[in-house]
């Protein structure tokens, strides 16, 4: 079950339908979506903050590991924070990850997968990210 009390498959279908319906108004900085719906479109910064508050706190990481993860989350807020979630695609993430090498690439990829899996579970994003 997901946070909307529906099976994951249903949540994914709902997210894809919502994304398709709103895709045309997600252009630019999302101002048109805000005018039409009154809602601010979620940004990567919103996602990272919610991931940190809701998911990360219950994982029981060692202090050093938690500090490293929080450091990386802050980097994502700085580097990608203003980007709208609906405008982020696999190519953009791949290009971002190409800026890292070897072990850093692997750690960032793993953390980003966890963040986007969280976004799918919260129906902020459809399931389009590789695991």
PyMOL CGO cylinders between C-alpha atoms (Angstrom):
from pymol import cmd
from pymol.cgo import CYLINDER

trace = [
    CYLINDER, 0.00, 0.00, 0.00, 1.10, 3.54, -0.68, 0.3, 1, 1, 1, 1, 1, 1,
    CYLINDER, 1.10, 3.54, -0.68, 0.54, 6.72, 1.28, 0.3, 1, 1, 1, 1, 1, 1,
    CYLINDER, 0.54, 6.72, 1.28, -2.78, 7.19, -0.57, 0.3, 1, 1, 1, 1, 1, 1,
    CYLINDER, -2.78, 7.19, -0.57, -4.02, 3.77, 0.64, 0.3, 1, 1, 1, 1, 1, 1,
    CYLINDER, -4.02, 3.77, 0.64, -3.95, 2.33, -2.86, 0.3, 1, 1, 1, 1, 1, 1,
    CYLINDER, -3.95, 2.33, -2.86, -1.78, -0.41, -4.31, 0.3, 1, 1, 1, 1, 1, 1,
    CYLINDER, -1.78, -0.41, -4.31, 1.45, 0.80, -5.89, 0.3, 1, 1, 1, 1, 1, 1,
    CYLINDER, 1.45, 0.80, -5.89, 0.22, -0.06, -9.40, 0.3, 1, 1, 1, 1, 1, 1,
    CYLINDER, 0.22, -0.06, -9.40, -2.86, 2.17, -8.91, 0.3, 1, 1, 1, 1, 1, 1,
    CYLINDER, -2.86, 2.17, -8.91, -0.75, 4.98, -7.47, 0.3, 1, 1, 1, 1, 1, 1,
    CYLINDER, -0.75, 4.98, -7.47, 1.56, 4.81, -10.49, 0.3, 1, 1, 1, 1, 1, 1,
    CYLINDER, 1.56, 4.81, -10.49, -1.39, 4.92, -12.91, 0.3, 1, 1, 1, 1, 1, 1,
    CYLINDER, -1.39, 4.92, -12.91, -2.83, 7.92, -11.07, 0.3, 1, 1, 1, 1, 1, 1,
    CYLINDER, -2.83, 7.92, -11.07, 0.53, 9.71, -11.07, 0.3, 1, 1, 1, 1, 1, 1,
    CYLINDER, 0.53, 9.71, -11.07, 1.01, 9.10, -14.80, 0.3, 1, 1, 1, 1, 1, 1,
    CYLINDER, 1.01, 9.10, -14.80, -2.50, 10.36, -15.56, 0.3, 1, 1, 1, 1, 1, 1,
    CYLINDER, -2.50, 10.36, -15.56, -1.95, 13.48, -13.45, 0.3, 1, 1, 1, 1, 1, 1,
    CYLINDER, -1.95, 13.48, -13.45, 1.44, 14.11, -15.04, 0.3, 1, 1, 1, 1, 1, 1,
    CYLINDER, 1.44, 14.11, -15.04, -0.01, 13.76, -18.54, 0.3, 1, 1, 1, 1, 1, 1,
    CYLINDER, -0.01, 13.76, -18.54, -2.90, 16.09, -17.73, 0.3, 1, 1, 1, 1, 1, 1,
    CYLINDER, -2.90, 16.09, -17.73, -0.66, 18.78, -16.27, 0.3, 1, 1, 1, 1, 1, 1,
    CYLINDER, -0.66, 18.78, -16.27, 2.34, 18.40, -18.61, 0.3, 1, 1, 1, 1, 1, 1,
    CYLINDER, 2.34, 18.40, -18.61, 1.30, 21.31, -20.81, 0.3, 1, 1, 1, 1, 1, 1,
    CYLINDER, 1.30, 21.31, -20.81, 1.11, 23.74, -17.89, 0.3, 1, 1, 1, 1, 1, 1,
    CYLINDER, 1.11, 23.74, -17.89, 4.42, 22.66, -16.35, 0.3, 1, 1, 1, 1, 1, 1,
    CYLINDER, 4.42, 22.66, -16.35, 6.41, 24.71, -18.87, 0.3, 1, 1, 1, 1, 1, 1,
    CYLINDER, 6.41, 24.71, -18.87, 8.85, 27.34, -17.71, 0.3, 1, 1, 1, 1, 1, 1,
    CYLINDER, 8.85, 27.34, -17.71, 8.89, 27.96, -13.99, 0.3, 1, 1, 1, 1, 1, 1,
    CYLINDER, 8.89, 27.96, -13.99, 5.42, 26.52, -13.35, 0.3, 1, 1, 1, 1, 1, 1,
    CYLINDER, 5.42, 26.52, -13.35, 3.76, 29.92, -13.05, 0.3, 1, 1, 1, 1, 1, 1,
    CYLINDER, 3.76, 29.92, -13.05, 0.90, 28.92, -15.35, 0.3, 1, 1, 1, 1, 1, 1,
    CYLINDER, 0.90, 28.92, -15.35, 0.12, 25.88, -13.19, 0.3, 1, 1, 1, 1, 1, 1,
    CYLINDER, 0.12, 25.88, -13.19, 0.07, 28.11, -10.13, 0.3, 1, 1, 1, 1, 1, 1,
    CYLINDER, 0.07, 28.11, -10.13, -2.32, 30.57, -11.82, 0.3, 1, 1, 1, 1, 1, 1,
    CYLINDER, -2.32, 30.57, -11.82, -4.66, 27.77, -12.98, 0.3, 1, 1, 1, 1, 1, 1,
    CYLINDER, -4.66, 27.77, -12.98, -4.69, 25.60, -9.87, 0.3, 1, 1, 1, 1, 1, 1,
    CYLINDER, -4.69, 25.60, -9.87, -3.41, 27.81, -7.07, 0.3, 1, 1, 1, 1, 1, 1,
    CYLINDER, -3.41, 27.81, -7.07, -0.78, 25.18, -6.32, 0.3, 1, 1, 1, 1, 1, 1,
    CYLINDER, -0.78, 25.18, -6.32, 2.93, 25.68, -6.49, 0.3, 1, 1, 1, 1, 1, 1,
    CYLINDER, 2.93, 25.68, -6.49, 4.51, 22.92, -8.55, 0.3, 1, 1, 1, 1, 1, 1,
    CYLINDER, 4.51, 22.92, -8.55, 6.88, 20.81, -6.45, 0.3, 1, 1, 1, 1, 1, 1,
    CYLINDER, 6.88, 20.81, -6.45, 10.59, 21.37, -6.93, 0.3, 1, 1, 1, 1, 1, 1,
    CYLINDER, 10.59, 21.37, -6.93, 13.53, 19.10, -6.28, 0.3, 1, 1, 1, 1, 1, 1,
    CYLINDER, 13.53, 19.10, -6.28, 14.15, 21.20, -3.16, 0.3, 1, 1, 1, 1, 1, 1,
    CYLINDER, 14.15, 21.20, -3.16, 10.64, 20.35, -1.88, 0.3, 1, 1, 1, 1, 1, 1,
    CYLINDER, 10.64, 20.35, -1.88, 11.23, 16.68, -2.61, 0.3, 1, 1, 1, 1, 1, 1,
    CYLINDER, 11.23, 16.68, -2.61, 14.63, 16.58, -0.89, 0.3, 1, 1, 1, 1, 1, 1,
    CYLINDER, 14.63, 16.58, -0.89, 13.27, 18.36, 2.17, 0.3, 1, 1, 1, 1, 1, 1,
    CYLINDER, 13.27, 18.36, 2.17, 10.32, 16.00, 2.43, 0.3, 1, 1, 1, 1, 1, 1,
    CYLINDER, 10.32, 16.00, 2.43, 12.57, 12.97, 1.85, 0.3, 1, 1, 1, 1, 1, 1,
    CYLINDER, 12.57, 12.97, 1.85, 14.86, 14.13, 4.64, 0.3, 1, 1, 1, 1, 1, 1,
    CYLINDER, 14.86, 14.13, 4.64, 12.01, 14.83, 7.06, 0.3, 1, 1, 1, 1, 1, 1,
    CYLINDER, 12.01, 14.83, 7.06, 9.85, 11.77, 6.38, 0.3, 1, 1, 1, 1, 1, 1,
    CYLINDER, 9.85, 11.77, 6.38, 12.11, 9.01, 5.15, 0.3, 1, 1, 1, 1, 1, 1,
    CYLINDER, 12.11, 9.01, 5.15, 15.64, 9.63, 6.35, 0.3, 1, 1, 1, 1, 1, 1,
    CYLINDER, 15.64, 9.63, 6.35, 14.86, 10.19, 10.01, 0.3, 1, 1, 1, 1, 1, 1,
    CYLINDER, 14.86, 10.19, 10.01, 13.61, 6.63, 10.59, 0.3, 1, 1, 1, 1, 1, 1,
    CYLINDER, 13.61, 6.63, 10.59, 16.48, 4.73, 8.97, 0.3, 1, 1, 1, 1, 1, 1,
    CYLINDER, 16.48, 4.73, 8.97, 18.85, 4.51, 11.94, 0.3, 1, 1, 1, 1, 1, 1,
    CYLINDER, 18.85, 4.51, 11.94, 22.01, 5.41, 10.04, 0.3, 1, 1, 1, 1, 1, 1,
    CYLINDER, 22.01, 5.41, 10.04, 25.27, 5.83, 11.93, 0.3, 1, 1, 1, 1, 1, 1,
    CYLINDER, 25.27, 5.83, 11.93, 26.12, 9.47, 12.63, 0.3, 1, 1, 1, 1, 1, 1,
    CYLINDER, 26.12, 9.47, 12.63, 28.88, 9.63, 10.01, 0.3, 1, 1, 1, 1, 1, 1,
    CYLINDER, 28.88, 9.63, 10.01, 26.73, 8.02, 7.31, 0.3, 1, 1, 1, 1, 1, 1,
    CYLINDER, 26.73, 8.02, 7.31, 23.83, 10.33, 8.13, 0.3, 1, 1, 1, 1, 1, 1,
    CYLINDER, 23.83, 10.33, 8.13, 26.12, 13.36, 7.94, 0.3, 1, 1, 1, 1, 1, 1,
    CYLINDER, 26.12, 13.36, 7.94, 27.35, 12.25, 4.49, 0.3, 1, 1, 1, 1, 1, 1,
    CYLINDER, 27.35, 12.25, 4.49, 23.78, 11.74, 3.25, 0.3, 1, 1, 1, 1, 1, 1,
    CYLINDER, 23.78, 11.74, 3.25, 22.71, 15.13, 4.58, 0.3, 1, 1, 1, 1, 1, 1,
    CYLINDER, 22.71, 15.13, 4.58, 25.74, 16.73, 2.90, 0.3, 1, 1, 1, 1, 1, 1,
    CYLINDER, 25.74, 16.73, 2.90, 24.68, 15.15, -0.41, 0.3, 1, 1, 1, 1, 1, 1,
    CYLINDER, 24.68, 15.15, -0.41, 21.07, 16.25, 0.08, 0.3, 1, 1, 1, 1, 1, 1,
    CYLINDER, 21.07, 16.25, 0.08, 22.24, 19.82, 0.60, 0.3, 1, 1, 1, 1, 1, 1,
    CYLINDER, 22.24, 19.82, 0.60, 24.24, 19.56, -2.60, 0.3, 1, 1, 1, 1, 1, 1,
    CYLINDER, 24.24, 19.56, -2.60, 21.11, 18.43, -4.47, 0.3, 1, 1, 1, 1, 1, 1,
    CYLINDER, 21.11, 18.43, -4.47, 19.21, 21.39, -3.03, 0.3, 1, 1, 1, 1, 1, 1,
    CYLINDER, 19.21, 21.39, -3.03, 21.93, 23.71, -4.31, 0.3, 1, 1, 1, 1, 1, 1,
    CYLINDER, 21.93, 23.71, -4.31, 22.49, 22.06, -7.70, 0.3, 1, 1, 1, 1, 1, 1,
    CYLINDER, 22.49, 22.06, -7.70, 18.96, 20.94, -8.65, 0.3, 1, 1, 1, 1, 1, 1,
    CYLINDER, 18.96, 20.94, -8.65, 16.69, 22.57, -6.07, 0.3, 1, 1, 1, 1, 1, 1,
    CYLINDER, 16.69, 22.57, -6.07, 14.85, 25.07, -8.26, 0.3, 1, 1, 1, 1, 1, 1,
    CYLINDER, 14.85, 25.07, -8.26, 14.07, 22.54, -10.99, 0.3, 1, 1, 1, 1, 1, 1,
    CYLINDER, 14.07, 22.54, -10.99, 10.45, 21.41, -11.14, 0.3, 1, 1, 1, 1, 1, 1,
    CYLINDER, 10.45, 21.41, -11.14, 10.00, 17.71, -10.47, 0.3, 1, 1, 1, 1, 1, 1,
    CYLINDER, 10.00, 17.71, -10.47, 7.75, 17.39, -13.51, 0.3, 1, 1, 1, 1, 1, 1,
    CYLINDER, 7.75, 17.39, -13.51, 10.50, 18.75, -15.75, 0.3, 1, 1, 1, 1, 1, 1,
    CYLINDER, 10.50, 18.75, -15.75, 13.28, 16.51, -14.51, 0.3, 1, 1, 1, 1, 1, 1,
    CYLINDER, 13.28, 16.51, -14.51, 14.03, 13.60, -16.80, 0.3, 1, 1, 1, 1, 1, 1,
    CYLINDER, 14.03, 13.60, -16.80, 16.40, 10.65, -16.83, 0.3, 1, 1, 1, 1, 1, 1,
    CYLINDER, 16.40, 10.65, -16.83, 18.79, 12.39, -19.24, 0.3, 1, 1, 1, 1, 1, 1,
    CYLINDER, 18.79, 12.39, -19.24, 19.14, 15.40, -16.93, 0.3, 1, 1, 1, 1, 1, 1,
    CYLINDER, 19.14, 15.40, -16.93, 19.88, 13.15, -13.96, 0.3, 1, 1, 1, 1, 1, 1,
    CYLINDER, 19.88, 13.15, -13.96, 22.35, 11.11, -16.02, 0.3, 1, 1, 1, 1, 1, 1,
    CYLINDER, 22.35, 11.11, -16.02, 24.18, 14.28, -17.07, 0.3, 1, 1, 1, 1, 1, 1,
    CYLINDER, 24.18, 14.28, -17.07, 24.25, 15.45, -13.45, 0.3, 1, 1, 1, 1, 1, 1,
    CYLINDER, 24.25, 15.45, -13.45, 25.69, 12.11, -12.32, 0.3, 1, 1, 1, 1, 1, 1,
    CYLINDER, 25.69, 12.11, -12.32, 28.34, 12.26, -15.06, 0.3, 1, 1, 1, 1, 1, 1,
    CYLINDER, 28.34, 12.26, -15.06, 29.91, 15.07, -13.02, 0.3, 1, 1, 1, 1, 1, 1,
    CYLINDER, 29.91, 15.07, -13.02, 30.95, 12.51, -10.42, 0.3, 1, 1, 1, 1, 1, 1,
    CYLINDER, 30.95, 12.51, -10.42, 33.46, 9.71, -10.76, 0.3, 1, 1, 1, 1, 1, 1,
    CYLINDER, 33.46, 9.71, -10.76, 33.64, 6.09, -9.62, 0.3, 1, 1, 1, 1, 1, 1,
    CYLINDER, 33.64, 6.09, -9.62, 32.60, 5.68, -5.98, 0.3, 1, 1, 1, 1, 1, 1,
    CYLINDER, 32.60, 5.68, -5.98, 30.98, 9.13, -5.74, 0.3, 1, 1, 1, 1, 1, 1,
    CYLINDER, 30.98, 9.13, -5.74, 28.91, 8.39, -8.87, 0.3, 1, 1, 1, 1, 1, 1,
    CYLINDER, 28.91, 8.39, -8.87, 27.67, 5.13, -7.33, 0.3, 1, 1, 1, 1, 1, 1,
    CYLINDER, 27.67, 5.13, -7.33, 26.78, 6.73, -3.99, 0.3, 1, 1, 1, 1, 1, 1,
    CYLINDER, 26.78, 6.73, -3.99, 24.96, 9.66, -5.61, 0.3, 1, 1, 1, 1, 1, 1,
    CYLINDER, 24.96, 9.66, -5.61, 23.10, 7.36, -7.99, 0.3, 1, 1, 1, 1, 1, 1,
    CYLINDER, 23.10, 7.36, -7.99, 22.00, 5.16, -5.11, 0.3, 1, 1, 1, 1, 1, 1,
    CYLINDER, 22.00, 5.16, -5.11, 20.77, 8.11, -3.05, 0.3, 1, 1, 1, 1, 1, 1,
    CYLINDER, 20.77, 8.11, -3.05, 18.95, 9.66, -6.01, 0.3, 1, 1, 1, 1, 1, 1,
    CYLINDER, 18.95, 9.66, -6.01, 17.22, 6.34, -6.70, 0.3, 1, 1, 1, 1, 1, 1,
    CYLINDER, 17.22, 6.34, -6.70, 16.01, 6.32, -3.09, 0.3, 1, 1, 1, 1, 1, 1,
    CYLINDER, 16.01, 6.32, -3.09, 14.79, 9.92, -3.39, 0.3, 1, 1, 1, 1, 1, 1,
    CYLINDER, 14.79, 9.92, -3.39, 12.90, 9.24, -6.61, 0.3, 1, 1, 1, 1, 1, 1,
    CYLINDER, 12.90, 9.24, -6.61, 11.44, 5.99, -5.25, 0.3, 1, 1, 1, 1, 1, 1,
    CYLINDER, 11.44, 5.99, -5.25, 10.15, 8.11, -2.36, 0.3, 1, 1, 1, 1, 1, 1,
    CYLINDER, 10.15, 8.11, -2.36, 8.68, 10.57, -4.89, 0.3, 1, 1, 1, 1, 1, 1,
    CYLINDER, 8.68, 10.57, -4.89, 6.88, 7.72, -6.67, 0.3, 1, 1, 1, 1, 1, 1,
    CYLINDER, 6.88, 7.72, -6.67, 5.53, 6.41, -3.36, 0.3, 1, 1, 1, 1, 1, 1,
    CYLINDER, 5.53, 6.41, -3.36, 4.23, 9.90, -2.57, 0.3, 1, 1, 1, 1, 1, 1,
    CYLINDER, 4.23, 9.90, -2.57, 2.76, 10.11, -6.11, 0.3, 1, 1, 1, 1, 1, 1,
    CYLINDER, 2.76, 10.11, -6.11, 4.86, 13.17, -6.93, 0.3, 1, 1, 1, 1, 1, 1,
    CYLINDER, 4.86, 13.17, -6.93, 6.40, 11.34, -9.85, 0.3, 1, 1, 1, 1, 1, 1,
    CYLINDER, 6.40, 11.34, -9.85, 5.46, 8.43, -12.07, 0.3, 1, 1, 1, 1, 1, 1,
    CYLINDER, 5.46, 8.43, -12.07, 7.60, 5.31, -11.99, 0.3, 1, 1, 1, 1, 1, 1,
    CYLINDER, 7.60, 5.31, -11.99, 10.13, 6.08, -14.71, 0.3, 1, 1, 1, 1, 1, 1,
    CYLINDER, 10.13, 6.08, -14.71, 13.39, 5.76, -12.78, 0.3, 1, 1, 1, 1, 1, 1,
    CYLINDER, 13.39, 5.76, -12.78, 15.63, 2.72, -13.03, 0.3, 1, 1, 1, 1, 1, 1,
    CYLINDER, 15.63, 2.72, -13.03, 16.40, 0.79, -9.87, 0.3, 1, 1, 1, 1, 1, 1,
]
cmd.load_cgo(trace, "trace")
